[in-house]
Amino acid sequence: MHTEKSEKMADSRDMIGAHDALRREFGALPALVAGVAAGDARGTDVVAGHVLMMVDFLHAHHTSEDDHVWPRLRERCPDDVGPLIETMDQQHTSIDEDLKTLAANGRRWGATADGSDRDAVVTVAERLLPGLYEHLALEEQRILPLIDRHLTEREWKTTVEASLGKVRFSQRLLMLGMALHGASEEQAELLRAAVPAVVWHAGRPLGTRLYRKHHERLVSASRDSDLDTG
């Protein structure tokens, strides 16, 4: 790989914070959805909206990798990544199929508030988890070291910005608040370095408040009063 001598290489450890948020939020989905009473239109609207938002978040995350990470790794370290990137692609495709079904079921449940439609969302949310967990773990173990070795800091920030750019501005702030929820100071500093300065300075306080209010609405919408996505 040819880079200018002064150009810093990527530090992709901020990805772990995003992954932790995805594991936490998707892991909580089955119980969260199941806790909404059949016929509760308000609760259904809140939780179904959260389901669709999480689908959008994960889709943005994966398609940004497809567009910005895999092509560079294939070009710069083909001997290292051929089979590995093929596995990543296969996992993305499998997860994407479940995300499409989850979104379709979520929209139907949001429109009907019906118990059977709710249960269909729970089924897909549960089915998604093993493959998602496996994918995130493999990416952290095998892909992040390659990103740090073969992508520049500028290229990595382009990937992060592309992911943020695929969602509405208000959701970007919520996404940042979600990633910061429960993050250590070290992880928060990694996130700070990864996002544009204007997003960080406006987004950290606003995103934190947005996520706290969002979480409170989710807990209120579910019959499971002990639900804690944090």
Secondary structure, 3 states (H helix, E strand, C coil): CCCCCCCCECCCCHHHHHHHHHHHHHHHHHHHHHCCCCCCHHHHHHHHHHHHHHHHHHHHHHHHHHHHCHHHHHHHCHHHHHHHHHHHHHHHHHHHHHHHHHHHHHHHHHHHCCHHHHHHHHHHHHHHHHHHHHHHHHHHHHHHHHHHHHCEHHHHHHHHHHHHHCCCHHHHHHHHHHHHCCCCHHHHHHHHHHCCHHHHHHHHHHHHHHHHHHHHHHHHHCCCCCCCCC
